């Protein structure tokens, strides 16, 4: 499965980049395939491991923020692997045609 999520600290001031970095640190330490862009971090794995990482990322931000907003989108496709790369590669091939 793919899980794209964004953890946003609320009430922690105007600049939240350092707190968001703590969430990304959790993702990188998880060992799951992942990609971070300007809006979301996407991880790939099994249901329980993905949601455990999301929970840990929220908890890491919550240590320094009185409130945390979580946006999440999941693509649940049993038996599919490397969707993190395959979906993008499919689009790139289509654009070359």
C-alpha positions as CSV (number, residue, x, y, z in Angstrom):
1,X,0.0,0.0,0.0
2,X,1.0,3.6,-0.5
3,X,0.2,6.2,2.2
4,X,0.7,9.9,1.5
5,X,0.5,12.0,4.5
6,X,1.3,15.5,5.8
7,X,1.8,16.3,9.5
8,X,1.3,20.0,10.3
9,X,2.1,21.5,13.7
10,X,-0.5,24.0,14.9
11,X,0.1,26.6,17.5
12,X,3.9,26.2,17.3
13,X,4.6,29.5,15.5
14,X,4.9,30.6,12.0
15,X,7.9,28.5,10.9
16,X,7.3,24.8,11.3
17,X,10.0,23.3,9.1
18,X,12.1,22.0,12.0
19,X,9.1,20.2,13.5
20,X,8.1,18.8,10.1
21,X,11.7,17.5,9.8
22,X,11.1,15.5,12.9
23,X,8.3,13.7,11.2
24,X,10.4,13.0,8.2
25,X,13.2,11.8,10.4
26,X,10.8,9.1,11.8
27,X,9.9,8.1,8.2
28,X,13.6,7.7,7.2
29,X,14.4,5.7,10.3
30,X,11.5,3.3,9.5
31,X,13.3,1.7,6.6
32,X,10.2,1.8,4.5
33,X,10.5,3.1,0.9
34,X,9.5,6.7,0.9
35,X,9.5,10.0,-1.0
36,X,9.1,13.5,0.5
37,X,8.1,16.5,-1.5
38,X,7.0,20.0,-0.6
39,X,3.5,18.9,0.5
40,X,3.5,15.2,1.5
41,X,5.6,12.3,2.4
42,X,4.6,9.0,0.8
43,X,5.6,5.7,2.3
44,X,5.1,2.1,1.0
45,X,4.6,-1.0,3.0
46,X,2.0,-3.2,4.7
47,X,-1.0,-1.6,6.5
48,X,0.2,-2.0,10.0
49,X,3.8,-0.8,9.4
50,X,2.6,2.2,7.4
51,X,0.2,3.4,10.0
52,X,2.7,2.7,12.8
53,X,5.1,5.1,11.1
54,X,2.3,7.7,10.6
55,X,1.5,7.5,14.3
56,X,5.1,7.8,15.3
57,X,5.5,10.9,13.0
58,X,2.5,12.6,14.6
59,X,3.8,11.8,18.1
60,X,7.2,13.2,17.2
61,X,5.7,16.5,16.1
62,X,3.2,16.5,19.1
63,X,6.2,16.6,21.5
64,X,6.8,20.2,20.5
65,X,3.4,21.4,19.3
66,X,0.2,21.7,21.3
67,X,-1.9,20.5,18.3
68,X,-1.2,18.5,15.2
69,X,-3.1,18.3,11.9
70,X,-2.8,15.1,9.9
71,X,-3.8,14.8,6.2
72,X,-3.7,11.3,4.8
73,X,-4.4,9.5,1.5
74,X,-3.9,5.8,1.0
75,X,-3.8,3.5,-2.0
76,X,-4.6,0.0,-0.9
77,X,-3.7,-2.6,-3.5
78,X,-2.8,-6.0,-2.1
79,X,0.0,-7.8,-3.9
80,X,1.4,-4.7,-5.6
81,X,5.0,-3.9,-4.8
82,X,7.2,-0.9,-5.7
83,X,4.2,1.2,-6.6
84,X,6.1,4.2,-5.2
85,X,8.2,4.2,-8.4
86,X,6.0,2.2,-10.8
87,X,3.2,4.7,-10.8
88,X,5.5,7.6,-11.7
89,X,7.3,5.6,-14.3
90,X,3.9,4.8,-16.0
91,X,3.1,8.5,-16.2
92,X,6.5,9.3,-17.6
93,X,6.2,6.6,-20.3
94,X,2.8,8.0,-21.3
95,X,4.2,11.5,-21.5
96,X,6.9,10.3,-23.9
97,X,4.4,8.8,-26.3
